């Protein structure tokens, strides 16, 4: 009877240990909480990309609609694409802005102006 009780307690401890190890692996393993968090971040990033692409598609559809309906819009787009000018028009070509203007130009002190 004493031996049966010891074996039963030992068996219960082994079962609890196995359940604990399984729980630990489920939470910390390759399919655990960290992986779940990373997947949620990836899903959120992809949803943001999809939303940005949907906005870009809507913008392009609107541009195409305006090109279909407006001859002046067509004319302007053709002139822009082919870099054409009407007689008497002047085009100004400006140099590209520096990529990081904050590093190149020192901040001005408002007291010195």
C-alpha positions as CSV (number, residue, x, y, z in Angstrom):
1,X,0.0,0.0,0.0
2,X,2.8,2.4,0.8
3,X,4.6,1.5,-2.4
4,X,1.4,2.2,-4.4
5,X,1.0,5.6,-2.8
6,X,4.6,6.5,-3.6
7,X,4.2,5.3,-7.2
8,X,1.0,7.3,-7.5
9,X,2.6,10.5,-6.2
10,X,5.6,9.9,-8.4
11,X,3.3,9.4,-11.4
12,X,1.4,12.6,-10.6
13,X,4.7,14.5,-10.3
14,X,5.9,13.1,-13.7
15,X,2.6,14.1,-15.3
16,X,2.8,17.6,-13.8
17,X,6.5,17.8,-15.0
18,X,5.5,16.8,-18.5
19,X,2.7,19.2,-18.6
20,X,5.0,22.0,-17.3
21,X,7.7,21.2,-19.9
22,X,5.1,21.2,-22.7
23,X,3.7,24.5,-21.5
24,X,7.2,26.0,-21.3
25,X,8.0,24.8,-24.9
26,X,4.6,26.1,-26.1
27,X,5.4,29.6,-24.6
28,X,9.1,29.8,-25.3
29,X,9.6,27.5,-28.3
30,X,9.8,28.4,-32.0
31,X,6.0,28.6,-32.1
32,X,5.7,30.5,-28.8
33,X,4.6,33.9,-27.8
34,X,7.6,35.7,-29.4
35,X,6.9,34.2,-32.8
36,X,3.2,35.1,-32.4
37,X,4.2,38.7,-31.6
38,X,6.4,38.8,-34.7
39,X,3.6,37.5,-36.9
40,X,1.3,40.1,-35.6
41,X,3.8,42.9,-36.4
42,X,4.3,41.4,-39.8
43,X,0.6,41.3,-40.4
44,X,0.2,44.9,-39.3
45,X,3.1,46.0,-41.6
46,X,1.5,44.2,-44.6
47,X,-1.9,45.7,-43.8
48,X,-0.3,49.2,-43.9
49,X,1.4,48.4,-47.2
50,X,-1.9,47.2,-48.6
51,X,-3.6,50.3,-47.5
52,X,-0.9,52.5,-49.0
53,X,-1.1,50.6,-52.3
54,X,-4.9,50.9,-52.3
55,X,-4.6,54.7,-51.8
56,X,-2.0,54.8,-54.7
57,X,-4.4,52.8,-56.9
58,X,-7.3,55.2,-56.1
59,X,-5.1,58.2,-56.9
60,X,-4.0,56.6,-60.2
61,X,-7.6,55.7,-61.1
62,X,-8.7,59.3,-60.4
63,X,-5.8,60.6,-62.6
64,X,-6.8,58.3,-65.4
65,X,-10.5,59.4,-65.1
66,X,-9.4,63.0,-65.3
67,X,-7.3,62.3,-68.4
68,X,-10.2,60.6,-70.1
69,X,-12.6,63.4,-69.3
70,X,-10.5,66.6,-69.7
71,X,-8.7,67.5,-72.9
72,X,-6.7,70.2,-71.0
73,X,-5.5,67.5,-68.5
74,X,-4.5,65.3,-71.5
75,X,-2.6,68.2,-73.1
76,X,-0.8,69.0,-69.8
77,X,0.2,65.3,-69.3
78,X,1.5,65.0,-72.9
79,X,3.5,68.1,-72.6
80,X,4.9,67.0,-69.3
81,X,5.8,63.5,-70.6
82,X,7.4,64.8,-73.8
83,X,8.8,68.0,-72.2
84,X,7.1,70.2,-74.8
85,X,6.6,73.9,-74.5
86,X,4.1,76.2,-76.1
87,X,5.4,79.3,-77.9
88,X,6.2,82.0,-75.4
89,X,6.5,79.6,-72.4
90,X,9.6,79.4,-70.3
91,X,10.6,76.4,-68.2
92,X,12.9,76.8,-65.1
93,X,15.0,73.8,-64.1
94,X,16.0,74.0,-60.5
95,X,18.8,72.0,-59.0
96,X,17.9,69.1,-56.7
97,X,17.7,70.0,-53.0
98,X,20.4,68.5,-50.8
99,X,19.3,65.2,-49.3
100,X,20.0,66.2,-45.7
101,X,19.8,70.0,-45.6
102,X,19.9,70.1,-41.8
103,X,23.5,68.8,-41.7
104,X,24.8,71.1,-44.4
105,X,23.4,74.4,-43.2
106,X,24.3,75.4,-39.7
107,X,21.4,76.5,-37.6
108,X,20.9,80.3,-37.5
109,X,20.8,82.1,-34.2
110,X,17.6,84.2,-34.1
111,X,19.4,86.9,-32.0
112,X,21.9,87.6,-34.8
113,X,19.3,88.5,-37.4
